[in-house]
Amino acid sequence: MNTTQTAAPSFARPLEESGIQALNHAVQNASGWVHPLRSEMARIIIGQNELVDRLLVALLVNGHVLLEGVPGLAKTLALKSLASLVHADFKRLQFTPDMLPADIVGTEIFNPRDTRFEVKRGPVFANFILADEINRAPAKVQSALLEAMQEKQVTIGDHTFPLPQPFMVMATQNPLDQEGTYPLPEAQIDRFMLKVVIDYPSIEEERAILEFAGTTDELPQLNSVIGLEEIVISRRVANAIYMDDKVKDYIVRMVYATREPERFDLDLGSYIRTGASPRATIGLTLAGKAQAFINGRGYVTPQDIKTLAMDVLRHRVSVTYEAEAEGLTSEHVIAKILDTLPVP
């Protein structure tokens, strides 16, 4: 990791130079686990560096992450590997069409000996939840996670139970055009801080996968790199990372452009059905700080925001039928906004 102290860039100069250097030093001390974790992930996940970084961002800000891609792209493997590298309680939920909400959050069971109902907690009571193929189950089951994801608590009968902290849902879903899938409720998909779309590996990466998977039937045993206490400390440091007012204004303009694009000379009004919610503004802010943290910096750059904007916004912007008729998606709309808005 580069520990050389550099002068503050123009958008960070309102904070005194000594302040930036102190933040850089604090970040570099607290982020010593980032490189070992990346190295351990690389022992199993070939390529997909962007995916690994997005998982680190979600881990740092206690945000939920949704991975989408066709089967066989190591979505589940990536999430299981991350969970094994963090010394924490981990549970996996395999979503199926016959699943019930009680299979996730738990239920009340009658105890005939004591003649009263007792609460049996479900697998959601863990630090890390892997919701595998979440859109294979109907909306009734998917919505069972709503309270847990937003309020960090679960209500069973007349009782409300807090969830362990940190609590993070890592979900995978198959593309909606595949058979046997159900679209996630909009209220739930908005609660995922990041939606990462995974593409096929490159030719070189596929060749490396062949060499790796074609010579062994067992995956390497990963070693825990970080514990819960270190995560909490890292989150505090990341939250203190400096963000200039110009970068904050850039975030607000970006999100607002998905609602009223004409205010920014963008001819996209007929293509946008609903824009991003304020959760997108909060998510971009927190994710930008986390991106700076994993890069060893004590300040956020506009490029940090641009790097994460697609993953924060793509699932929060919905397009009209007119856009769909022209083959345009929310990603096209967001890309146009990013290309047009001036960068501070």
LOKOL-782940 format. One line per 8 residues: number of its first residue (from 0); for each residue x negated, y, z negated of N, C-alpha, C. Coordinates in steps of 0.1 Angstrom, whole numbers, plus 5000, padded with zeros to 4 digits. Atoms other than C-alpha are relative to their C-alpha. Example, Ala and Ser with C-alpha at 12.3 -4.5 7.8 and 13.67 -1.06 7.14 Angstrom:
REM residues 2
0> 4991:4988:5000:4877:4955:4922:4991:5012:5000  5009:4989:5000:4863:4989:4929:5008:5011:4992 .
END
This chain:
REM residues 344
0> 4992:4988:5000:5000:5000:5000:4991:5012:5000  5008:4988:4999:4987:5034:5009:5003:5009:4988  4998:4992:5012:4982:5054:4977:4994:5014:5002  5005:4987:4997:4967:5085:4994:5010:5011:4998  4991:4989:5002:4984:5117:4982:4999:5009:5011  5000:4991:4989:4995:5138:5011:5008:5012:4996  4992:4988:5002:5009:5173:5013:5014:4998:5003  4986:5001:4998:5046:5177:5010:5004:5005:5014 .
8> 4996:4994:4987:5063:5181:5044:5009:5012:4998  4993:4987:5001:5083:5212:5052:5013:4998:4993  4986:5001:5006:5117:5198:5041:4998:4996:4985  5002:5004:5014:5101:5188:5007:4993:5011:4992  5008:4990:5007:5083:5221:4999:5008:5008:4989  4994:4993:5011:5110:5236:4977:4997:4994:4986  5005:5006:5012:5098:5211:4951:4985:5002:5000  5015:4997:5001:5063:5220:4938:4992:4988:5004 .
16> 5009:5010:4995:5034:5201:4953:4997:4990:4989  5003:5009:5011:5026:5186:4919:5011:4991:4997  4989:5009:5002:5061:5173:4916:5001:4989:5010  4999:5010:4990:5060:5155:4949:4989:4989:4997  5011:5010:5002:5026:5139:4940:5004:4992:4988  4996:5008:5012:5040:5128:4906:5011:4990:5004  4990:5010:4995:5070:5112:4923:4994:4989:5009  5007:5010:4992:5047:5095:4948:4993:4990:4991 .
24> 5008:5009:5009:5026:5081:4920:5010:4991:4993  4990:5008:5007:5057:5069:4901:5006:4989:5009  4995:5010:4991:5071:5052:4932:4990:4989:5003  5010:5010:4996:5038:5035:4941:4998:4991:4988  5002:5009:5012:5035:5022:4905:5012:4990:4999  4988:5008:5002:5071:5009:4904:5003:4990:5012  4997:5008:4989:5071:4994:4939:4990:4989:5003  5011:5010:4998:5042:4970:4935:5006:4986:5004 .
32> 4994:5013:4997:5066:4940:4939:5005:5000:5014  4994:5000:4986:5078:4951:4974:4992:4992:5009  5008:5008:4991:5049:4937:4993:5000:4985:4997  4999:5014:5003:5048:4904:4975:5013:4994:5004  4987:5006:4997:5085:4899:4980:5001:4999:5015  5000:5001:4986:5082:4907:5017:4992:4988:5005  5009:5011:4996:5053:4882:5020:5007:4987:4997  4993:5012:5004:5073:4855:5002:5012:4997:5010 .
40> 4989:5002:4990:5103:4861:5025:4995:4996:5014  5006:5003:4987:5080:4859:5056:4996:4985:5000  5004:5015:5000:5071:4823:5045:5012:4992:5006  4988:5007:4996:5107:4813:5054:5007:5007:5012  4993:4993:4989:5122:4840:5076:4990:5006:5010  5009:4996:4990:5104:4845:5108:5006:5012:5008  4995:4988:4994:5108:4880:5123:5010:5006:4990  4989:4994:5008:5139:4898:5111:4995:5010:4989 .
48> 5005:4990:5010:5118:4925:5093:5010:5010:4996  4990:4990:5003:5146:4950:5095:5011:4994:4991  4990:5006:5010:5170:4925:5078:4994:4999:4986  5006:5001:5013:5146:4920:5050:4999:5014:4993  5000:4986:5005:5142:4958:5045:5014:5004:4995  4986:4996:5004:5180:4962:5044:5004:4993:4987  4997:5008:5012:5183:4935:5018:4993:5007:4988  5008:4993:5011:5156:4954:4997:5008:5013:4996 .
56> 4993:4988:5002:5176:4986:5001:5012:4997:4991  4988:5004:5007:5208:4969:4989:4996:4996:4985  5004:5004:5014:5189:4954:4959:4997:5012:4992  5005:4988:5008:5175:4988:4949:5012:5009:4995  4989:4991:5003:5208:5006:4949:5013:4993:4995  4989:5008:5005:5230:4978:4936:5012:5000:5009  4989:4999:4990:5250:4979:4968:5002:4986:5007  4996:5012:4994:5268:4951:4985:4996:5000:5015 .
64> 5005:5001:4986:5256:4939:5020:5007:4989:5007  4993:5009:4992:5274:4922:5048:4992:4997:5013  5008:5004:4988:5255:4903:5075:5009:4993:5010  4992:5006:4989:5271:4895:5108:4992:4995:5011  5007:5005:4989:5259:4873:5135:5005:4986:5003  4995:5013:4997:5265:4840:5153:4993:4990:4991  5007:5010:5009:5257:4808:5134:4986:4997:5005  5013:5005:4996:5221:4797:5133:4989:5011:5000 .
72> 5010:4989:5000:5204:4831:5128:4994:5003:4986  5006:4999:5013:5193:4825:5092:5006:5010:4991  4994:4990:5009:5218:4848:5076:5001:4994:4985  4998:5006:5013:5226:4824:5047:4986:4997:4994  5013:5003:5005:5189:4814:5044:4993:5013:4995  5006:4988:5004:5178:4850:5041:5006:5004:4986  4994:4996:5012:5203:4857:5013:4996:4991:4988  5005:5010:5010:5194:4825:4994:4986:5002:4996 .
80> 5015:4998:5003:5157:4833:4997:4999:5012:4991  5001:4988:5008:5162:4868:4983:5004:4997:4986  4995:5003:5013:5182:4854:4954:4989:4992:4992  5010:5009:5007:5154:4828:4946:4988:5008:4996  5012:4992:5003:5128:4856:4946:5003:5009:4988  4996:4991:5011:5147:4875:4919:5004:4990:4988  4997:5009:5011:5148:4858:4885:5013:5005:4994  4986:4995:5004:5186:4862:4880:5010:4988:5003 .
88> 4990:5010:4998:5218:4842:4879:5006:5001:5014  4996:5000:4986:5229:4832:4914:5011:4990:5002  4989:5009:4997:5261:4816:4927:5003:5001:5015  4997:5000:4986:5271:4806:4962:5015:4996:5001  4986:5003:4998:5307:4807:4974:5002:4997:5015  4997:5004:4986:5316:4788:5007:5014:5003:5003  4986:4996:4998:5347:4805:5020:5006:4991:5011  4993:5009:4991:5372:4782:5037:5015:5004:5001 .
96> 4986:4995:4998:5408:4786:5050:5009:4995:4988  4992:5004:5010:5422:4766:5021:4996:5005:4986  5005:4994:5012:5404:4786:4994:5011:5008:4993  4991:4992:5008:5424:4803:4966:4993:5011:4992  5007:4990:5008:5416:4835:4947:4995:4995:4987  5005:5005:5013:5413:4816:4915:4987:4992:5001  5013:5006:4997:5384:4797:4931:4989:5009:4999  5010:4990:5000:5365:4829:4930:4999:5007:4986 .
104> 5000:4992:5012:5375:4849:4899:5003:4992:4988  4996:5008:5011:5388:4821:4877:5015:5001:4997  4986:5001:5003:5422:4814:4861:5002:4997:4985  4996:5004:5013:5441:4807:4829:5004:4986:5000  4996:5014:5001:5444:4771:4818:5006:4997:4987  4993:5003:5013:5468:4758:4792:4993:4990:4992  5006:5010:5009:5452:4741:4763:5011:4994:4991  4989:5006:5008:5478:4717:4748:4997:4998:4986 .
112> 5003:5002:5014:5459:4711:4717:5002:5013:4991  4998:4987:5007:5459:4748:4707:5012:5007:5004  4988:4994:4994:5491:4755:4726:4999:5014:5004  5002:4987:4995:5477:4785:4742:4992:5000:5013  5007:4999:4988:5462:4796:4775:4986:5005:4998  5014:4997:5000:5424:4798:4779:4995:5005:5013  5005:4995:4987:5405:4817:4805:4988:4992:5004  5012:5007:4994:5382:4797:4827:4994:5010:5011 .
120> 5006:4990:4991:5358:4821:4844:4995:4993:5013  5004:5005:4987:5350:4816:4881:4986:5003:5003  5014:4998:4997:5317:4817:4899:4996:5014:5003  5004:4986:4997:5319:4854:4905:4992:5006:4988  5007:4996:5012:5304:4858:4870:4985:4997:5001  5014:5002:4998:5268:4860:4882:4994:5013:5005  5007:4988:4995:5242:4886:4891:5001:5001:5015  5000:4999:4985:5241:4877:4928:5010:4989:5005 .
128> 4990:5009:4994:5270:4862:4947:4997:5000:5015  5001:5002:4985:5265:4847:4982:5013:4996:5005  4987:5003:4995:5298:4848:4999:4998:4996:5015  5004:5005:4987:5291:4826:5029:5012:4998:5009  4989:5000:4990:5313:4830:5060:5013:5005:4994  4989:4994:5007:5336:4853:5041:5012:5002:5008  4988:4998:4991:5359:4858:5071:5005:4987:5005  4993:5013:4997:5367:4821:5073:5012:4998:4991 .
136> 4989:5001:5009:5392:4827:5045:5010:5011:5003  4990:4989:4997:5425:4847:5048:4998:5012:4990  5002:4988:5007:5428:4882:5035:5003:4999:4985  4997:5002:5014:5444:4871:5002:4988:4996:4992  5011:5005:5007:5413:4853:4992:4988:5011:5000  5010:4990:4999:5389:4880:5005:5002:5011:4990  4997:4989:5009:5407:4906:4985:4998:4997:4985  5003:5003:5014:5399:4887:4953:4987:5006:4995 .
144> 5013:4994:5003:5365:4903:4954:5001:5015:4998  4999:4985:5000:5379:4939:4956:4996:5006:4987  5003:4994:5013:5379:4946:4919:4986:4998:4995  5014:5003:5004:5346:4929:4913:4990:5009:5007  5010:4992:4992:5328:4948:4941:5001:5015:4996  4999:4985:5003:5341:4983:4931:4999:5003:4985  4999:4996:5015:5348:4982:4893:4990:4992:4992  5009:5009:5007:5322:4955:4884:5007:4994:4988 .
152> 4992:5007:5010:5349:4937:4864:5010:4991:5007  4991:5009:4994:5374:4910:4869:5012:4999:4990  4988:5001:5009:5410:4908:4855:5006:4986:5003  4993:5014:5000:5424:4873:4847:5011:5000:4990  4988:4999:5009:5459:4874:4833:5000:5014:4994  5000:4988:5008:5460:4900:4806:4986:5005:4996  5013:4997:5005:5423:4901:4801:4991:5005:5011  5010:4994:4991:5396:4922:4818:4986:4997:4995 .
160> 5013:5004:5005:5360:4910:4817:4990:5007:5009  5011:4993:4992:5329:4930:4827:4991:4989:5006  5009:5009:4993:5306:4913:4852:4985:5003:4996  5014:4998:5004:5268:4908:4845:4994:5011:5009  5007:4990:4993:5246:4936:4855:4985:4996:5002  4993:4994:4988:5232:4940:4881:5009:4990:5006  4991:5009:4993:5260:4926:4902:5000:5004:5015  5001:4997:4986:5256:4923:4940:5006:4989:5008 .
168> 4994:5010:4990:5277:4906:4967:4992:5001:5013  5006:5001:4987:5258:4894:4997:5008:4990:5008  4990:5007:4993:5282:4882:5023:4995:4998:5015  5003:5002:4986:5278:4866:5058:5014:4999:5007  4988:5002:4992:5305:4867:5085:4996:4997:5014  5002:5003:4985:5308:4853:5120:5007:5011:5008  4993:4990:4991:5318:4876:5149:5015:4997:5001  4986:5002:5001:5355:4882:5149:5006:4993:5012 .
176> 4995:5007:4988:5359:4868:5184:4998:4985:4999  5001:5015:5001:5350:4833:5171:5012:4994:4995  4987:5007:5004:5377:4808:5165:4999:4997:4985  4999:5003:5014:5389:4804:5129:4995:5011:4991  5005:4989:5009:5379:4839:5116:5012:5009:4998  4990:4990:5004:5400:4865:5099:4993:5014:4998  5007:4987:5003:5392:4903:5099:5001:5003:4985  5000:4996:5014:5382:4916:5065:5010:5012:4998 .
184> 4992:4988:5003:5407:4941:5049:4991:5013:5000  5007:4988:4999:5396:4977:5056:4995:5005:4986  5004:4996:5014:5396:4984:5018:4988:4993:4995  5012:5008:5004:5371:4956:5013:4988:5003:5008  5012:4998:4992:5348:4962:5042:4993:5014:4997  5006:4987:5004:5344:4998:5030:4991:4999:4988  5007:5002:5012:5330:4985:4998:4986:4994:5002  5013:5005:4997:5300:4970:5015:4992:5012:5004 .
192> 5008:4989:4997:5273:4996:5015:4994:4999:5014  5007:5002:4987:5255:4981:5045:5007:4988:5008  4996:5011:4992:5267:4960:5074:4989:4999:5011  5012:5002:4992:5237:4945:5092:5004:4990:5011  4997:5009:4989:5243:4929:5126:4986:4994:5005  5012:5008:4997:5217:4902:5134:5001:4995:5014  5000:5004:4986:5207:4895:5169:4990:4988:5002  5009:5011:4997:5188:4866:5185:4985:5004:4999 .
200> 5015:4997:5001:5150:4864:5179:4994:5002:5014  5007:4998:4988:5126:4874:5205:4994:4986:5005  5006:5012:4995:5108:4848:5227:4989:4995:4991  5011:5003:5009:5077:4850:5205:5005:4995:4987  4995:5004:5013:5097:4847:5173:5006:4986:5001  4993:5013:4998:5117:4817:5187:4989:4989:5001  5011:5009:4999:5084:4800:5196:4994:4997:4986  5006:5001:5014:5071:4806:5160:5010:4991:4992 .
208> 4990:5007:5007:5104:4792:5147:4999:4985:5003  5002:5014:4995:5099:4760:5168:4988:4994:4992  5012:5005:5007:5064:4756:5153:5002:4997:4985  4997:5001:5014:5077:4761:5118:5010:4989:4997  4989:5009:5003:5109:4741:5118:4998:4987:5007  5001:5012:4993:5098:4715:5142:4989:4990:4995  5010:5008:5006:5070:4702:5120:5003:4996:4986  4997:5003:5014:5087:4699:5086:5015:5000:4998 .
216> 4985:5000:5003:5121:4690:5072:5003:5006:4986  4998:4994:5013:5115:4708:5039:4995:5015:5001  5004:4986:5001:5113:4746:5033:4990:5002:4989  5009:4998:5011:5085:4760:5012:5007:5005:4988  4994:4996:5013:5093:4765:4975:4995:5015:4997  5003:4985:5003:5095:4803:4968:4999:5002:4986  5003:4997:5014:5082:4818:4936:5007:5013:4997  4994:4987:5004:5101:4845:4917:4990:5011:5000 .
224> 5009:4988:4999:5086:4879:4923:5003:5011:4990  4995:4989:5008:5107:4902:4902:5011:4996:4991  4989:5003:5009:5130:4900:4872:5010:5012:4999  4989:4990:5000:5161:4920:4863:4995:5013:4993  5005:4988:5006:5142:4944:4840:4992:5009:5010  5007:4992:4990:5119:4954:4868:5009:5006:5011  4991:4994:4991:5148:4959:4891:5007:5012:4994  4994:4989:5007:5164:4982:4866:4991:5012:5000 .
232> 5010:4990:5000:5132:5002:4863:4998:5006:5014  5001:4995:4986:5128:5004:4901:5012:5008:5004  4989:4992:4996:5163:5017:4905:5000:5013:4994  5001:4986:5006:5157:5045:4880:4990:5008:5007  5010:4993:4992:5126:5055:4899:5006:5004:5013  4994:4997:4987:5144:5053:4932:5010:5011:4999  4989:4990:5002:5173:5074:4919:4994:5014:4998  5007:4987:5003:5148:5101:4909:4993:5006:5012 .
240> 5007:4995:4988:5133:5104:4944:5006:5013:5005  4996:4987:4996:5135:5139:4958:5006:5000:5013  4994:4998:4987:5159:5148:4985:5003:5015:5002  4999:4986:4997:5158:5182:5000:5015:5004:5004  4987:4995:4996:5190:5203:5006:5003:4998:5015  4998:5001:4986:5184:5202:5043:5003:4985:5004  4997:5014:4997:5184:5164:5043:5015:4996:4995  4987:5002:5005:5216:5164:5021:5010:5006:5010 .
248> 4991:4994:4990:5233:5188:5047:5000:4991:5012  5000:5009:4988:5222:5164:5075:5009:4988:4998  4992:5011:5003:5239:5135:5058:5015:5004:5001  4986:4995:5000:5271:5155:5052:5005:5003:5015  4996:4997:4986:5272:5167:5089:5002:4987:5007  4999:5013:4993:5266:5132:5101:5013:4993:4997  4987:5007:5004:5295:5117:5082:5012:5008:5005  4988:4992:4996:5318:5146:5089:5002:5000:5015 .
256> 4999:5001:4986:5310:5143:5126:5008:4988:5005  4991:5012:4997:5328:5109:5125:5015:5003:4998  4986:4996:5002:5360:5127:5114:5004:5011:5009  4996:4989:4992:5360:5159:5133:4988:5003:5010  5012:4998:4991:5334:5155:5162:5000:5013:5008  4999:4988:4992:5347:5186:5180:4993:5012:4993  5007:4989:5007:5332:5208:5153:4985:5000:5003  5014:5001:4997:5298:5196:5164:4997:4998:5015 .
264> 5001:5000:4985:5304:5199:5202:4999:4986:5005  5001:5014:4995:5309:5161:5205:5014:4997:5005  4987:5003:4994:5336:5150:5229:5003:4985:4997  4997:5014:5005:5345:5119:5209:5013:4998:4993  4987:5000:5008:5379:5128:5194:5009:4990:5005  4991:5010:4995:5398:5105:5217:4996:4986:4998  5005:5013:5002:5376:5076:5208:5000:4995:4985  5000:5003:5014:5377:5078:5170:5013:4999:4994 .
272> 4987:5002:5007:5407:5064:5151:4999:5005:4986  5003:4995:5014:5393:5069:5116:4985:5001:4998  5014:4997:5003:5361:5084:5104:4995:4993:4987  5006:5006:5012:5338:5073:5076:5005:5007:4987  4995:4994:5013:5349:5078:5040:4989:5006:4992  5011:4995:5008:5330:5096:5013:4990:4989:4995  5010:5011:5004:5315:5062:5003:4988:5000:5010  5011:5000:4990:5294:5066:5035:4990:5011:4996 .
280> 5009:4989:5005:5280:5099:5022:4992:4996:4988  5007:5004:5012:5271:5084:4989:4991:4988:5004  5008:5011:4996:5258:5052:5005:4987:5005:5008  5012:4995:4993:5235:5071:5029:4990:5007:4991  5009:4993:5009:5221:5092:5001:4992:4990:4992  5007:5010:5008:5213:5062:4979:4991:4991:5008  5008:5008:4991:5201:5041:5008:4987:5007:5005  5012:4992:4996:5178:5069:5019:4989:5001:4990 .
288> 5009:5000:5011:5162:5071:4985:4993:4986:4999  5006:5013:5001:5157:5033:4985:4991:4997:5012  5009:5002:4988:5142:5034:5020:4986:5007:4997  5012:4993:5004:5117:5060:5007:4992:4992:4990  5006:5008:5010:5110:5038:4977:4992:4988:5006  5007:5012:4995:5101:5007:4997:4988:5004:5010  5012:4995:4992:5078:5029:5019:4990:5007:4991  5010:4994:5009:5060:5042:4988:5000:5015:5000 .
296> 4999:4985:5000:5072:5078:4990:5009:5005:4989  4991:4994:5010:5087:5101:4964:5010:5010:5006  4990:4990:4994:5108:5121:4989:5006:4993:5012  4992:5005:4988:5134:5113:5016:4997:5008:5012  5002:4993:4987:5127:5121:5052:5013:4999:5008  4988:5002:4991:5154:5127:5079:4999:4987:5007  5001:5013:4993:5140:5096:5096:5005:4988:4991  4994:5010:5009:5150:5075:5065:5015:4999:5002 .
304> 4985:5000:4999:5186:5086:5070:5003:4995:5014  4997:5005:4987:5185:5080:5108:4998:4984:5001  5003:5014:5000:5170:5045:5102:5012:4992:4995  4989:5007:5007:5199:5035:5079:5014:5003:5005  4986:4995:4997:5228:5054:5095:5009:4990:5007  4991:5009:4993:5240:5027:5118:5005:4989:4991  4996:5010:5009:5241:5001:5090:5010:5005:4990  4991:4994:5010:5259:5024:5067:5014:5004:5006 .
312> 4989:4994:4994:5284:5038:5092:5008:4990:5009  4994:5008:4989:5292:5010:5118:5013:4994:4995  4987:5007:5005:5319:4993:5096:5010:5010:4994  4991:4990:5006:5334:5025:5084:5006:5009:5010  4994:4993:4989:5342:5040:5118:5008:4991:5009  4992:5009:4991:5370:5025:5138:5004:5008:5012  4998:4994:4987:5377:5033:5174:5014:4998:5005  4986:5000:4994:5409:5039:5194:5001:4989:5011 .
320> 4998:5009:4989:5424:5016:5220:4994:5005:5013  5006:4994:4988:5412:5040:5246:4985:4997:5001  5014:5003:5000:5376:5035:5235:4998:4985:5003  5001:5014:4997:5381:4997:5235:5002:4997:5015  4998:5002:4986:5395:4999:5270:4988:5004:5009  5012:4996:4993:5363:5016:5281:4988:4993:4995  5011:5008:5005:5342:4991:5263:4991:5007:4990  5008:4993:5010:5330:5015:5236:5003:4995:4986 .
328> 4998:5005:5014:5325:5004:5200:4996:5011:4990  5004:4990:5010:5318:5023:5168:4985:5002:5000  5015:4999:4999:5281:5017:5174:4997:5011:5011  5002:4990:4990:5283:5037:5206:5003:5014:4995  4996:4988:5005:5301:5065:5188:4989:5006:4990  5010:4996:5009:5275:5066:5160:4987:5004:5007  5012:4997:4993:5246:5065:5184:5001:5014:5007  4999:4987:4994:5260:5095:5202:4999:5011:4990 .
336> 5001:4990:5010:5263:5114:5170:4986:5002:4996  5015:4999:5004:5227:5106:5160:4992:5007:5011  5007:4993:4989:5215:5117:5194:5003:5015:5001  4995:4986:4998:5234:5150:5193:4997:5009:4988  5002:4991:5011:5231:5163:5158:4985:5004:4998  5014:4996:5002:5200:5184:5152:4994:4994:4987  5007:5006:5012:5175:5168:5128:4992:5011:4993  5007:4989:5007:5161:5191:5101:4985:4997:5000 .
END
